[in-house]
Every structure is written in C-alpha cells, then in structure tokens.
Amino acid sequence: MTHAKLLPQNRKSPGNGGYIALMTTIIISMALLVMVAQEGFAGWHARFNVLGTEAKEQATALADGCADQALMLVITGFSYSSSTTLTLPSGTCSIAPMDTSSKGFVTIRSQAQVRGSY
C-alpha cells in the first residue's frame, strides 16, 4: 500500500515574494541614510559659516581699534611714514602709511586679520 501526500490546492510554491520586500527595505533605508547625512553636513557647514562671520566682526573691531590708535598718535604729533603691523593675541592689524595729500585731512587705512578672516 502506498501513501501519497496530497498538497492543498491553495498552497503556493516558494518564490521571490520576500526578495521584493527586502530590496524595498534596503532602498528606503539608503534614502533615509542619505537624508540624515545631508542634514548633518548642513549643520556642520552652518557652524563654520557662523564662526567665519564672528571672525570677520572681530577683525572689523580690531581694525577700528588700530585706526583709533593711529588717530591718537596723529593727534599727539606722530605720523606714519611706513606701514606698521601690530600683533595681538586676537589677531594682527596693519596700518598703512598715512595719506596727507588732502589739505587739512589725514587718511588712515587699517586692516586686521582674525583666524584667517579680514
């Protein structure tokens, strides 16, 4: 006597149904990973933009201070005939030679550098 196994009629044979779900999960995960990485880099670059802006503001304040220093020296009778560079803990400041070509006026030009920003 032989016994035969009968398969139910509605049973499916093994196929690729799980492959589609797996590939969809991988693609969605990669897309989310790219979006998270972009947001991380955006924050990183924004941080350096803020630091650059702060350094430029500090350089402007340092250049104004150097110009005030040169103005004080002009008032006391001193005049720059060559450029002068001042090195401070916060940065460096250069004062160009004074321009006295305008009658009664003195032009003082200064430039400061703080962490690579002028």
Phi and psi restraints in degrees (range 20) as a CNS / XPLOR table:
assign (resid 1 and name C) (resid 2 and name N)
       (resid 2 and name CA) (resid 2 and name C) 1.0 -105.9 20.0 2
assign (resid 2 and name N) (resid 2 and name CA)
       (resid 2 and name C) (resid 3 and name N) 1.0 142.3 20.0 2
assign (resid 2 and name C) (resid 3 and name N)
       (resid 3 and name CA) (resid 3 and name C) 1.0 -107.8 20.0 2
assign (resid 3 and name N) (resid 3 and name CA)
       (resid 3 and name C) (resid 4 and name N) 1.0 129.2 20.0 2
assign (resid 3 and name C) (resid 4 and name N)
       (resid 4 and name CA) (resid 4 and name C) 1.0 -110.8 20.0 2
assign (resid 4 and name N) (resid 4 and name CA)
       (resid 4 and name C) (resid 5 and name N) 1.0 135.6 20.0 2
assign (resid 4 and name C) (resid 5 and name N)
       (resid 5 and name CA) (resid 5 and name C) 1.0 -84.6 20.0 2
assign (resid 5 and name N) (resid 5 and name CA)
       (resid 5 and name C) (resid 6 and name N) 1.0 133.6 20.0 2
assign (resid 5 and name C) (resid 6 and name N)
       (resid 6 and name CA) (resid 6 and name C) 1.0 -105.3 20.0 2
assign (resid 6 and name N) (resid 6 and name CA)
       (resid 6 and name C) (resid 7 and name N) 1.0 127.1 20.0 2
assign (resid 6 and name C) (resid 7 and name N)
       (resid 7 and name CA) (resid 7 and name C) 1.0 -90.2 20.0 2
assign (resid 7 and name N) (resid 7 and name CA)
       (resid 7 and name C) (resid 8 and name N) 1.0 139.4 20.0 2
assign (resid 7 and name C) (resid 8 and name N)
       (resid 8 and name CA) (resid 8 and name C) 1.0 -61.9 20.0 2
assign (resid 8 and name N) (resid 8 and name CA)
       (resid 8 and name C) (resid 9 and name N) 1.0 149.7 20.0 2
assign (resid 8 and name C) (resid 9 and name N)
       (resid 9 and name CA) (resid 9 and name C) 1.0 -70.7 20.0 2
assign (resid 9 and name N) (resid 9 and name CA)
       (resid 9 and name C) (resid 10 and name N) 1.0 -26.6 20.0 2
assign (resid 9 and name C) (resid 10 and name N)
       (resid 10 and name CA) (resid 10 and name C) 1.0 -91.4 20.0 2
assign (resid 10 and name N) (resid 10 and name CA)
       (resid 10 and name C) (resid 11 and name N) 1.0 1.6 20.0 2
assign (resid 10 and name C) (resid 11 and name N)
       (resid 11 and name CA) (resid 11 and name C) 1.0 -78.5 20.0 2
assign (resid 11 and name N) (resid 11 and name CA)
       (resid 11 and name C) (resid 12 and name N) 1.0 132.4 20.0 2
assign (resid 11 and name C) (resid 12 and name N)
       (resid 12 and name CA) (resid 12 and name C) 1.0 -92.2 20.0 2
assign (resid 12 and name N) (resid 12 and name CA)
       (resid 12 and name C) (resid 13 and name N) 1.0 151.6 20.0 2
assign (resid 12 and name C) (resid 13 and name N)
       (resid 13 and name CA) (resid 13 and name C) 1.0 -78.7 20.0 2
assign (resid 13 and name N) (resid 13 and name CA)
       (resid 13 and name C) (resid 14 and name N) 1.0 152.0 20.0 2
assign (resid 13 and name C) (resid 14 and name N)
       (resid 14 and name CA) (resid 14 and name C) 1.0 -58.4 20.0 2
assign (resid 14 and name N) (resid 14 and name CA)
       (resid 14 and name C) (resid 15 and name N) 1.0 136.4 20.0 2
assign (resid 14 and name C) (resid 15 and name N)
       (resid 15 and name CA) (resid 15 and name C) 1.0 -141.2 20.0 2
assign (resid 15 and name N) (resid 15 and name CA)
       (resid 15 and name C) (resid 16 and name N) 1.0 -151.2 20.0 2
assign (resid 15 and name C) (resid 16 and name N)
       (resid 16 and name CA) (resid 16 and name C) 1.0 -104.4 20.0 2
assign (resid 16 and name N) (resid 16 and name CA)
       (resid 16 and name C) (resid 17 and name N) 1.0 25.1 20.0 2
assign (resid 16 and name C) (resid 17 and name N)
       (resid 17 and name CA) (resid 17 and name C) 1.0 -62.1 20.0 2
assign (resid 17 and name N) (resid 17 and name CA)
       (resid 17 and name C) (resid 18 and name N) 1.0 -38.2 20.0 2
assign (resid 17 and name C) (resid 18 and name N)
       (resid 18 and name CA) (resid 18 and name C) 1.0 -74.3 20.0 2
assign (resid 18 and name N) (resid 18 and name CA)
       (resid 18 and name C) (resid 19 and name N) 1.0 -24.7 20.0 2
assign (resid 18 and name C) (resid 19 and name N)
       (resid 19 and name CA) (resid 19 and name C) 1.0 -64.5 20.0 2
assign (resid 19 and name N) (resid 19 and name CA)
       (resid 19 and name C) (resid 20 and name N) 1.0 -41.7 20.0 2
assign (resid 19 and name C) (resid 20 and name N)
       (resid 20 and name CA) (resid 20 and name C) 1.0 -64.7 20.0 2
assign (resid 20 and name N) (resid 20 and name CA)
       (resid 20 and name C) (resid 21 and name N) 1.0 -44.6 20.0 2
assign (resid 20 and name C) (resid 21 and name N)
       (resid 21 and name CA) (resid 21 and name C) 1.0 -64.1 20.0 2
assign (resid 21 and name N) (resid 21 and name CA)
       (resid 21 and name C) (resid 22 and name N) 1.0 -40.0 20.0 2
assign (resid 21 and name C) (resid 22 and name N)
       (resid 22 and name CA) (resid 22 and name C) 1.0 -64.9 20.0 2
assign (resid 22 and name N) (resid 22 and name CA)
       (resid 22 and name C) (resid 23 and name N) 1.0 -45.4 20.0 2
assign (resid 22 and name C) (resid 23 and name N)
       (resid 23 and name CA) (resid 23 and name C) 1.0 -65.7 20.0 2
assign (resid 23 and name N) (resid 23 and name CA)
       (resid 23 and name C) (resid 24 and name N) 1.0 -38.1 20.0 2
assign (resid 23 and name C) (resid 24 and name N)
       (resid 24 and name CA) (resid 24 and name C) 1.0 -63.3 20.0 2
assign (resid 24 and name N) (resid 24 and name CA)
       (resid 24 and name C) (resid 25 and name N) 1.0 -42.9 20.0 2
assign (resid 24 and name C) (resid 25 and name N)
       (resid 25 and name CA) (resid 25 and name C) 1.0 -62.8 20.0 2
assign (resid 25 and name N) (resid 25 and name CA)
       (resid 25 and name C) (resid 26 and name N) 1.0 -42.0 20.0 2
assign (resid 25 and name C) (resid 26 and name N)
       (resid 26 and name CA) (resid 26 and name C) 1.0 -65.1 20.0 2
assign (resid 26 and name N) (resid 26 and name CA)
       (resid 26 and name C) (resid 27 and name N) 1.0 -43.3 20.0 2
assign (resid 26 and name C) (resid 27 and name N)
       (resid 27 and name CA) (resid 27 and name C) 1.0 -65.3 20.0 2
assign (resid 27 and name N) (resid 27 and name CA)
       (resid 27 and name C) (resid 28 and name N) 1.0 -43.7 20.0 2
assign (resid 27 and name C) (resid 28 and name N)
       (resid 28 and name CA) (resid 28 and name C) 1.0 -65.4 20.0 2
assign (resid 28 and name N) (resid 28 and name CA)
       (resid 28 and name C) (resid 29 and name N) 1.0 -40.0 20.0 2
assign (resid 28 and name C) (resid 29 and name N)
       (resid 29 and name CA) (resid 29 and name C) 1.0 -62.3 20.0 2
assign (resid 29 and name N) (resid 29 and name CA)
       (resid 29 and name C) (resid 30 and name N) 1.0 -41.7 20.0 2
assign (resid 29 and name C) (resid 30 and name N)
       (resid 30 and name CA) (resid 30 and name C) 1.0 -65.1 20.0 2
assign (resid 30 and name N) (resid 30 and name CA)
       (resid 30 and name C) (resid 31 and name N) 1.0 -41.2 20.0 2
assign (resid 30 and name C) (resid 31 and name N)
       (resid 31 and name CA) (resid 31 and name C) 1.0 -62.3 20.0 2
assign (resid 31 and name N) (resid 31 and name CA)
       (resid 31 and name C) (resid 32 and name N) 1.0 -43.3 20.0 2
assign (resid 31 and name C) (resid 32 and name N)
       (resid 32 and name CA) (resid 32 and name C) 1.0 -65.8 20.0 2
assign (resid 32 and name N) (resid 32 and name CA)
       (resid 32 and name C) (resid 33 and name N) 1.0 -38.1 20.0 2
assign (resid 32 and name C) (resid 33 and name N)
       (resid 33 and name CA) (resid 33 and name C) 1.0 -63.1 20.0 2
assign (resid 33 and name N) (resid 33 and name CA)
       (resid 33 and name C) (resid 34 and name N) 1.0 -41.3 20.0 2
assign (resid 33 and name C) (resid 34 and name N)
       (resid 34 and name CA) (resid 34 and name C) 1.0 -64.2 20.0 2
assign (resid 34 and name N) (resid 34 and name CA)
       (resid 34 and name C) (resid 35 and name N) 1.0 -42.1 20.0 2
assign (resid 34 and name C) (resid 35 and name N)
       (resid 35 and name CA) (resid 35 and name C) 1.0 -63.9 20.0 2
assign (resid 35 and name N) (resid 35 and name CA)
       (resid 35 and name C) (resid 36 and name N) 1.0 -41.7 20.0 2
assign (resid 35 and name C) (resid 36 and name N)
       (resid 36 and name CA) (resid 36 and name C) 1.0 -65.3 20.0 2
assign (resid 36 and name N) (resid 36 and name CA)
       (resid 36 and name C) (resid 37 and name N) 1.0 -40.9 20.0 2
assign (resid 36 and name C) (resid 37 and name N)
       (resid 37 and name CA) (resid 37 and name C) 1.0 -64.5 20.0 2
assign (resid 37 and name N) (resid 37 and name CA)
       (resid 37 and name C) (resid 38 and name N) 1.0 -39.9 20.0 2
assign (resid 37 and name C) (resid 38 and name N)
       (resid 38 and name CA) (resid 38 and name C) 1.0 -63.2 20.0 2
assign (resid 38 and name N) (resid 38 and name CA)
       (resid 38 and name C) (resid 39 and name N) 1.0 -43.4 20.0 2
assign (resid 38 and name C) (resid 39 and name N)
       (resid 39 and name CA) (resid 39 and name C) 1.0 -64.6 20.0 2
assign (resid 39 and name N) (resid 39 and name CA)
       (resid 39 and name C) (resid 40 and name N) 1.0 -36.8 20.0 2
assign (resid 39 and name C) (resid 40 and name N)
       (resid 40 and name CA) (resid 40 and name C) 1.0 -64.5 20.0 2
assign (resid 40 and name N) (resid 40 and name CA)
       (resid 40 and name C) (resid 41 and name N) 1.0 -43.5 20.0 2
assign (resid 40 and name C) (resid 41 and name N)
       (resid 41 and name CA) (resid 41 and name C) 1.0 -69.0 20.0 2
assign (resid 41 and name N) (resid 41 and name CA)
       (resid 41 and name C) (resid 42 and name N) 1.0 -33.3 20.0 2
assign (resid 41 and name C) (resid 42 and name N)
       (resid 42 and name CA) (resid 42 and name C) 1.0 -62.8 20.0 2
assign (resid 42 and name N) (resid 42 and name CA)
       (resid 42 and name C) (resid 43 and name N) 1.0 -42.3 20.0 2
assign (resid 42 and name C) (resid 43 and name N)
       (resid 43 and name CA) (resid 43 and name C) 1.0 -65.8 20.0 2
assign (resid 43 and name N) (resid 43 and name CA)
       (resid 43 and name C) (resid 44 and name N) 1.0 -37.8 20.0 2
assign (resid 43 and name C) (resid 44 and name N)
       (resid 44 and name CA) (resid 44 and name C) 1.0 -63.1 20.0 2
assign (resid 44 and name N) (resid 44 and name CA)
       (resid 44 and name C) (resid 45 and name N) 1.0 -45.5 20.0 2
assign (resid 44 and name C) (resid 45 and name N)
       (resid 45 and name CA) (resid 45 and name C) 1.0 -70.1 20.0 2
assign (resid 45 and name N) (resid 45 and name CA)
       (resid 45 and name C) (resid 46 and name N) 1.0 -35.9 20.0 2
assign (resid 45 and name C) (resid 46 and name N)
       (resid 46 and name CA) (resid 46 and name C) 1.0 -62.7 20.0 2
assign (resid 46 and name N) (resid 46 and name CA)
       (resid 46 and name C) (resid 47 and name N) 1.0 -37.0 20.0 2
assign (resid 46 and name C) (resid 47 and name N)
       (resid 47 and name CA) (resid 47 and name C) 1.0 -61.0 20.0 2
assign (resid 47 and name N) (resid 47 and name CA)
       (resid 47 and name C) (resid 48 and name N) 1.0 -45.0 20.0 2
assign (resid 47 and name C) (resid 48 and name N)
       (resid 48 and name CA) (resid 48 and name C) 1.0 -70.9 20.0 2
assign (resid 48 and name N) (resid 48 and name CA)
       (resid 48 and name C) (resid 49 and name N) 1.0 -30.1 20.0 2
assign (resid 48 and name C) (resid 49 and name N)
       (resid 49 and name CA) (resid 49 and name C) 1.0 -64.5 20.0 2
assign (resid 49 and name N) (resid 49 and name CA)
       (resid 49 and name C) (resid 50 and name N) 1.0 -41.3 20.0 2
assign (resid 49 and name C) (resid 50 and name N)
       (resid 50 and name CA) (resid 50 and name C) 1.0 -65.7 20.0 2
assign (resid 50 and name N) (resid 50 and name CA)
       (resid 50 and name C) (resid 51 and name N) 1.0 -42.6 20.0 2
assign (resid 50 and name C) (resid 51 and name N)
       (resid 51 and name CA) (resid 51 and name C) 1.0 -63.2 20.0 2
assign (resid 51 and name N) (resid 51 and name CA)
       (resid 51 and name C) (resid 52 and name N) 1.0 -39.3 20.0 2
assign (resid 51 and name C) (resid 52 and name N)
       (resid 52 and name CA) (resid 52 and name C) 1.0 -64.4 20.0 2
assign (resid 52 and name N) (resid 52 and name CA)
       (resid 52 and name C) (resid 53 and name N) 1.0 -41.0 20.0 2
assign (resid 52 and name C) (resid 53 and name N)
       (resid 53 and name CA) (resid 53 and name C) 1.0 -64.3 20.0 2
assign (resid 53 and name N) (resid 53 and name CA)
       (resid 53 and name C) (resid 54 and name N) 1.0 -41.1 20.0 2
assign (resid 53 and name C) (resid 54 and name N)
       (resid 54 and name CA) (resid 54 and name C) 1.0 -64.4 20.0 2
assign (resid 54 and name N) (resid 54 and name CA)
       (resid 54 and name C) (resid 55 and name N) 1.0 -41.1 20.0 2
assign (resid 54 and name C) (resid 55 and name N)
       (resid 55 and name CA) (resid 55 and name C) 1.0 -64.9 20.0 2
assign (resid 55 and name N) (resid 55 and name CA)
       (resid 55 and name C) (resid 56 and name N) 1.0 -37.0 20.0 2
assign (resid 55 and name C) (resid 56 and name N)
       (resid 56 and name CA) (resid 56 and name C) 1.0 -66.2 20.0 2
assign (resid 56 and name N) (resid 56 and name CA)
       (resid 56 and name C) (resid 57 and name N) 1.0 -38.9 20.0 2
assign (resid 56 and name C) (resid 57 and name N)
       (resid 57 and name CA) (resid 57 and name C) 1.0 -64.9 20.0 2
assign (resid 57 and name N) (resid 57 and name CA)
       (resid 57 and name C) (resid 58 and name N) 1.0 -39.9 20.0 2
assign (resid 57 and name C) (resid 58 and name N)
       (resid 58 and name CA) (resid 58 and name C) 1.0 -67.2 20.0 2
assign (resid 58 and name N) (resid 58 and name CA)
       (resid 58 and name C) (resid 59 and name N) 1.0 -37.0 20.0 2
assign (resid 58 and name C) (resid 59 and name N)
       (resid 59 and name CA) (resid 59 and name C) 1.0 -66.3 20.0 2
assign (resid 59 and name N) (resid 59 and name CA)
       (resid 59 and name C) (resid 60 and name N) 1.0 -39.2 20.0 2
assign (resid 59 and name C) (resid 60 and name N)
       (resid 60 and name CA) (resid 60 and name C) 1.0 -62.8 20.0 2
assign (resid 60 and name N) (resid 60 and name CA)
       (resid 60 and name C) (resid 61 and name N) 1.0 -44.1 20.0 2
assign (resid 60 and name C) (resid 61 and name N)
       (resid 61 and name CA) (resid 61 and name C) 1.0 -64.4 20.0 2
assign (resid 61 and name N) (resid 61 and name CA)
       (resid 61 and name C) (resid 62 and name N) 1.0 -39.2 20.0 2
assign (resid 61 and name C) (resid 62 and name N)
       (resid 62 and name CA) (resid 62 and name C) 1.0 -66.6 20.0 2
assign (resid 62 and name N) (resid 62 and name CA)
       (resid 62 and name C) (resid 63 and name N) 1.0 -41.0 20.0 2
assign (resid 62 and name C) (resid 63 and name N)
       (resid 63 and name CA) (resid 63 and name C) 1.0 -64.7 20.0 2
assign (resid 63 and name N) (resid 63 and name CA)
       (resid 63 and name C) (resid 64 and name N) 1.0 -38.6 20.0 2
assign (resid 63 and name C) (resid 64 and name N)
       (resid 64 and name CA) (resid 64 and name C) 1.0 -63.8 20.0 2
assign (resid 64 and name N) (resid 64 and name CA)
       (resid 64 and name C) (resid 65 and name N) 1.0 -40.4 20.0 2
assign (resid 64 and name C) (resid 65 and name N)
       (resid 65 and name CA) (resid 65 and name C) 1.0 -63.9 20.0 2
assign (resid 65 and name N) (resid 65 and name CA)
       (resid 65 and name C) (resid 66 and name N) 1.0 -39.3 20.0 2
assign (resid 65 and name C) (resid 66 and name N)
       (resid 66 and name CA) (resid 66 and name C) 1.0 -67.1 20.0 2
assign (resid 66 and name N) (resid 66 and name CA)
       (resid 66 and name C) (resid 67 and name N) 1.0 -38.2 20.0 2
assign (resid 66 and name C) (resid 67 and name N)
       (resid 67 and name CA) (resid 67 and name C) 1.0 -65.4 20.0 2
assign (resid 67 and name N) (resid 67 and name CA)
       (resid 67 and name C) (resid 68 and name N) 1.0 -38.8 20.0 2
assign (resid 67 and name C) (resid 68 and name N)
       (resid 68 and name CA) (resid 68 and name C) 1.0 -64.5 20.0 2
assign (resid 68 and name N) (resid 68 and name CA)
       (resid 68 and name C) (resid 69 and name N) 1.0 -39.4 20.0 2
assign (resid 68 and name C) (resid 69 and name N)
       (resid 69 and name CA) (resid 69 and name C) 1.0 -61.5 20.0 2
assign (resid 69 and name N) (resid 69 and name CA)
       (resid 69 and name C) (resid 70 and name N) 1.0 -44.6 20.0 2
assign (resid 69 and name C) (resid 70 and name N)
       (resid 70 and name CA) (resid 70 and name C) 1.0 -65.8 20.0 2
assign (resid 70 and name N) (resid 70 and name CA)
       (resid 70 and name C) (resid 71 and name N) 1.0 -38.3 20.0 2
assign (resid 70 and name C) (resid 71 and name N)
       (resid 71 and name CA) (resid 71 and name C) 1.0 -63.7 20.0 2
assign (resid 71 and name N) (resid 71 and name CA)
       (resid 71 and name C) (resid 72 and name N) 1.0 -39.7 20.0 2
assign (resid 71 and name C) (resid 72 and name N)
       (resid 72 and name CA) (resid 72 and name C) 1.0 -61.7 20.0 2
assign (resid 72 and name N) (resid 72 and name CA)
       (resid 72 and name C) (resid 73 and name N) 1.0 -41.4 20.0 2
assign (resid 72 and name C) (resid 73 and name N)
       (resid 73 and name CA) (resid 73 and name C) 1.0 -67.2 20.0 2
assign (resid 73 and name N) (resid 73 and name CA)
       (resid 73 and name C) (resid 74 and name N) 1.0 -35.1 20.0 2
assign (resid 73 and name C) (resid 74 and name N)
       (resid 74 and name CA) (resid 74 and name C) 1.0 -64.4 20.0 2
assign (resid 74 and name N) (resid 74 and name CA)
       (resid 74 and name C) (resid 75 and name N) 1.0 -41.5 20.0 2
assign (resid 74 and name C) (resid 75 and name N)
       (resid 75 and name CA) (resid 75 and name C) 1.0 -63.5 20.0 2
assign (resid 75 and name N) (resid 75 and name CA)
       (resid 75 and name C) (resid 76 and name N) 1.0 -34.9 20.0 2
assign (resid 75 and name C) (resid 76 and name N)
       (resid 76 and name CA) (resid 76 and name C) 1.0 -83.5 20.0 2
assign (resid 76 and name N) (resid 76 and name CA)
       (resid 76 and name C) (resid 77 and name N) 1.0 0.3 20.0 2
assign (resid 76 and name C) (resid 77 and name N)
       (resid 77 and name CA) (resid 77 and name C) 1.0 105.0 20.0 2
assign (resid 77 and name N) (resid 77 and name CA)
       (resid 77 and name C) (resid 78 and name N) 1.0 1.4 20.0 2
assign (resid 77 and name C) (resid 78 and name N)
       (resid 78 and name CA) (resid 78 and name C) 1.0 -92.8 20.0 2
assign (resid 78 and name N) (resid 78 and name CA)
       (resid 78 and name C) (resid 79 and name N) 1.0 145.2 20.0 2
assign (resid 78 and name C) (resid 79 and name N)
       (resid 79 and name CA) (resid 79 and name C) 1.0 -134.8 20.0 2
assign (resid 79 and name N) (resid 79 and name CA)
       (resid 79 and name C) (resid 80 and name N) 1.0 143.0 20.0 2
assign (resid 79 and name C) (resid 80 and name N)
       (resid 80 and name CA) (resid 80 and name C) 1.0 -84.6 20.0 2
assign (resid 80 and name N) (resid 80 and name CA)
       (resid 80 and name C) (resid 81 and name N) 1.0 126.3 20.0 2
assign (resid 80 and name C) (resid 81 and name N)
       (resid 81 and name CA) (resid 81 and name C) 1.0 -102.9 20.0 2
assign (resid 81 and name N) (resid 81 and name CA)
       (resid 81 and name C) (resid 82 and name N) 1.0 -14.6 20.0 2
assign (resid 81 and name C) (resid 82 and name N)
       (resid 82 and name CA) (resid 82 and name C) 1.0 -139.0 20.0 2
assign (resid 82 and name N) (resid 82 and name CA)
       (resid 82 and name C) (resid 83 and name N) 1.0 166.6 20.0 2
assign (resid 82 and name C) (resid 83 and name N)
       (resid 83 and name CA) (resid 83 and name C) 1.0 -70.3 20.0 2
assign (resid 83 and name N) (resid 83 and name CA)
       (resid 83 and name C) (resid 84 and name N) 1.0 150.0 20.0 2
assign (resid 83 and name C) (resid 84 and name N)
       (resid 84 and name CA) (resid 84 and name C) 1.0 -127.5 20.0 2
assign (resid 84 and name N) (resid 84 and name CA)
       (resid 84 and name C) (resid 85 and name N) 1.0 139.2 20.0 2
assign (resid 84 and name C) (resid 85 and name N)
       (resid 85 and name CA) (resid 85 and name C) 1.0 -120.0 20.0 2
assign (resid 85 and name N) (resid 85 and name CA)
       (resid 85 and name C) (resid 86 and name N) 1.0 128.8 20.0 2
assign (resid 85 and name C) (resid 86 and name N)
       (resid 86 and name CA) (resid 86 and name C) 1.0 -110.3 20.0 2
assign (resid 86 and name N) (resid 86 and name CA)
       (resid 86 and name C) (resid 87 and name N) 1.0 132.5 20.0 2
assign (resid 86 and name C) (resid 87 and name N)
       (resid 87 and name CA) (resid 87 and name C) 1.0 -110.4 20.0 2
assign (resid 87 and name N) (resid 87 and name CA)
       (resid 87 and name C) (resid 88 and name N) 1.0 122.0 20.0 2
assign (resid 87 and name C) (resid 88 and name N)
       (resid 88 and name CA) (resid 88 and name C) 1.0 -120.5 20.0 2
assign (resid 88 and name N) (resid 88 and name CA)
       (resid 88 and name C) (resid 89 and name N) 1.0 165.3 20.0 2
assign (resid 88 and name C) (resid 89 and name N)
       (resid 89 and name CA) (resid 89 and name C) 1.0 -59.9 20.0 2
assign (resid 89 and name N) (resid 89 and name CA)
       (resid 89 and name C) (resid 90 and name N) 1.0 -30.4 20.0 2
assign (resid 89 and name C) (resid 90 and name N)
       (resid 90 and name CA) (resid 90 and name C) 1.0 -83.6 20.0 2
assign (resid 90 and name N) (resid 90 and name CA)
       (resid 90 and name C) (resid 91 and name N) 1.0 -19.1 20.0 2
assign (resid 90 and name C) (resid 91 and name N)
       (resid 91 and name CA) (resid 91 and name C) 1.0 165.5 20.0 2
assign (resid 91 and name N) (resid 91 and name CA)
       (resid 91 and name C) (resid 92 and name N) 1.0 -167.2 20.0 2
assign (resid 91 and name C) (resid 92 and name N)
       (resid 92 and name CA) (resid 92 and name C) 1.0 -117.6 20.0 2
assign (resid 92 and name N) (resid 92 and name CA)
       (resid 92 and name C) (resid 93 and name N) 1.0 151.2 20.0 2
assign (resid 92 and name C) (resid 93 and name N)
       (resid 93 and name CA) (resid 93 and name C) 1.0 -134.0 20.0 2
assign (resid 93 and name N) (resid 93 and name CA)
       (resid 93 and name C) (resid 94 and name N) 1.0 132.2 20.0 2
assign (resid 93 and name C) (resid 94 and name N)
       (resid 94 and name CA) (resid 94 and name C) 1.0 -113.7 20.0 2
assign (resid 94 and name N) (resid 94 and name CA)
       (resid 94 and name C) (resid 95 and name N) 1.0 134.5 20.0 2
assign (resid 94 and name C) (resid 95 and name N)
       (resid 95 and name CA) (resid 95 and name C) 1.0 -114.6 20.0 2
assign (resid 95 and name N) (resid 95 and name CA)
       (resid 95 and name C) (resid 96 and name N) 1.0 121.5 20.0 2
assign (resid 95 and name C) (resid 96 and name N)
       (resid 96 and name CA) (resid 96 and name C) 1.0 -75.5 20.0 2
assign (resid 96 and name N) (resid 96 and name CA)
       (resid 96 and name C) (resid 97 and name N) 1.0 161.4 20.0 2
assign (resid 96 and name C) (resid 97 and name N)
       (resid 97 and name CA) (resid 97 and name C) 1.0 -56.6 20.0 2
assign (resid 97 and name N) (resid 97 and name CA)
       (resid 97 and name C) (resid 98 and name N) 1.0 143.4 20.0 2
assign (resid 97 and name C) (resid 98 and name N)
       (resid 98 and name CA) (resid 98 and name C) 1.0 -70.9 20.0 2
assign (resid 98 and name N) (resid 98 and name CA)
       (resid 98 and name C) (resid 99 and name N) 1.0 142.0 20.0 2
assign (resid 98 and name C) (resid 99 and name N)
       (resid 99 and name CA) (resid 99 and name C) 1.0 -103.8 20.0 2
assign (resid 99 and name N) (resid 99 and name CA)
       (resid 99 and name C) (resid 100 and name N) 1.0 114.2 20.0 2
assign (resid 99 and name C) (resid 100 and name N)
       (resid 100 and name CA) (resid 100 and name C) 1.0 -113.8 20.0 2
assign (resid 100 and name N) (resid 100 and name CA)
       (resid 100 and name C) (resid 101 and name N) 1.0 24.8 20.0 2
assign (resid 100 and name C) (resid 101 and name N)
       (resid 101 and name CA) (resid 101 and name C) 1.0 -71.0 20.0 2
assign (resid 101 and name N) (resid 101 and name CA)
       (resid 101 and name C) (resid 102 and name N) 1.0 -29.0 20.0 2
assign (resid 101 and name C) (resid 102 and name N)
       (resid 102 and name CA) (resid 102 and name C) 1.0 -81.0 20.0 2
assign (resid 102 and name N) (resid 102 and name CA)
       (resid 102 and name C) (resid 103 and name N) 1.0 133.5 20.0 2
assign (resid 102 and name C) (resid 103 and name N)
       (resid 103 and name CA) (resid 103 and name C) 1.0 -67.1 20.0 2
assign (resid 103 and name N) (resid 103 and name CA)
       (resid 103 and name C) (resid 104 and name N) 1.0 119.4 20.0 2
assign (resid 103 and name C) (resid 104 and name N)
       (resid 104 and name CA) (resid 104 and name C) 1.0 84.7 20.0 2
assign (resid 104 and name N) (resid 104 and name CA)
       (resid 104 and name C) (resid 105 and name N) 1.0 -3.0 20.0 2
assign (resid 104 and name C) (resid 105 and name N)
       (resid 105 and name CA) (resid 105 and name C) 1.0 -119.9 20.0 2
assign (resid 105 and name N) (resid 105 and name CA)
       (resid 105 and name C) (resid 106 and name N) 1.0 149.4 20.0 2
assign (resid 105 and name C) (resid 106 and name N)
       (resid 106 and name CA) (resid 106 and name C) 1.0 -124.2 20.0 2
assign (resid 106 and name N) (resid 106 and name CA)
       (resid 106 and name C) (resid 107 and name N) 1.0 128.9 20.0 2
assign (resid 106 and name C) (resid 107 and name N)
       (resid 107 and name CA) (resid 107 and name C) 1.0 -102.5 20.0 2
assign (resid 107 and name N) (resid 107 and name CA)
       (resid 107 and name C) (resid 108 and name N) 1.0 125.1 20.0 2
assign (resid 107 and name C) (resid 108 and name N)
       (resid 108 and name CA) (resid 108 and name C) 1.0 -115.0 20.0 2
assign (resid 108 and name N) (resid 108 and name CA)
       (resid 108 and name C) (resid 109 and name N) 1.0 121.2 20.0 2
assign (resid 108 and name C) (resid 109 and name N)
       (resid 109 and name CA) (resid 109 and name C) 1.0 -111.5 20.0 2
assign (resid 109 and name N) (resid 109 and name CA)
       (resid 109 and name C) (resid 110 and name N) 1.0 131.2 20.0 2
assign (resid 109 and name C) (resid 110 and name N)
       (resid 110 and name CA) (resid 110 and name C) 1.0 -135.6 20.0 2
assign (resid 110 and name N) (resid 110 and name CA)
       (resid 110 and name C) (resid 111 and name N) 1.0 152.2 20.0 2
assign (resid 110 and name C) (resid 111 and name N)
       (resid 111 and name CA) (resid 111 and name C) 1.0 -143.3 20.0 2
assign (resid 111 and name N) (resid 111 and name CA)
       (resid 111 and name C) (resid 112 and name N) 1.0 137.4 20.0 2
assign (resid 111 and name C) (resid 112 and name N)
       (resid 112 and name CA) (resid 112 and name C) 1.0 -123.9 20.0 2
assign (resid 112 and name N) (resid 112 and name CA)
       (resid 112 and name C) (resid 113 and name N) 1.0 153.3 20.0 2
assign (resid 112 and name C) (resid 113 and name N)
       (resid 113 and name CA) (resid 113 and name C) 1.0 -127.0 20.0 2
assign (resid 113 and name N) (resid 113 and name CA)
       (resid 113 and name C) (resid 114 and name N) 1.0 125.1 20.0 2
assign (resid 113 and name C) (resid 114 and name N)
       (resid 114 and name CA) (resid 114 and name C) 1.0 -129.5 20.0 2
assign (resid 114 and name N) (resid 114 and name CA)
       (resid 114 and name C) (resid 115 and name N) 1.0 116.0 20.0 2
assign (resid 114 and name C) (resid 115 and name N)
       (resid 115 and name CA) (resid 115 and name C) 1.0 47.4 20.0 2
assign (resid 115 and name N) (resid 115 and name CA)
       (resid 115 and name C) (resid 116 and name N) 1.0 45.9 20.0 2
assign (resid 115 and name C) (resid 116 and name N)
       (resid 116 and name CA) (resid 116 and name C) 1.0 83.2 20.0 2
assign (resid 116 and name N) (resid 116 and name CA)
       (resid 116 and name C) (resid 117 and name N) 1.0 -1.3 20.0 2
assign (resid 116 and name C) (resid 117 and name N)
       (resid 117 and name CA) (resid 117 and name C) 1.0 -106.9 20.0 2
assign (resid 117 and name N) (resid 117 and name CA)
       (resid 117 and name C) (resid 118 and name N) 1.0 139.2 20.0 2
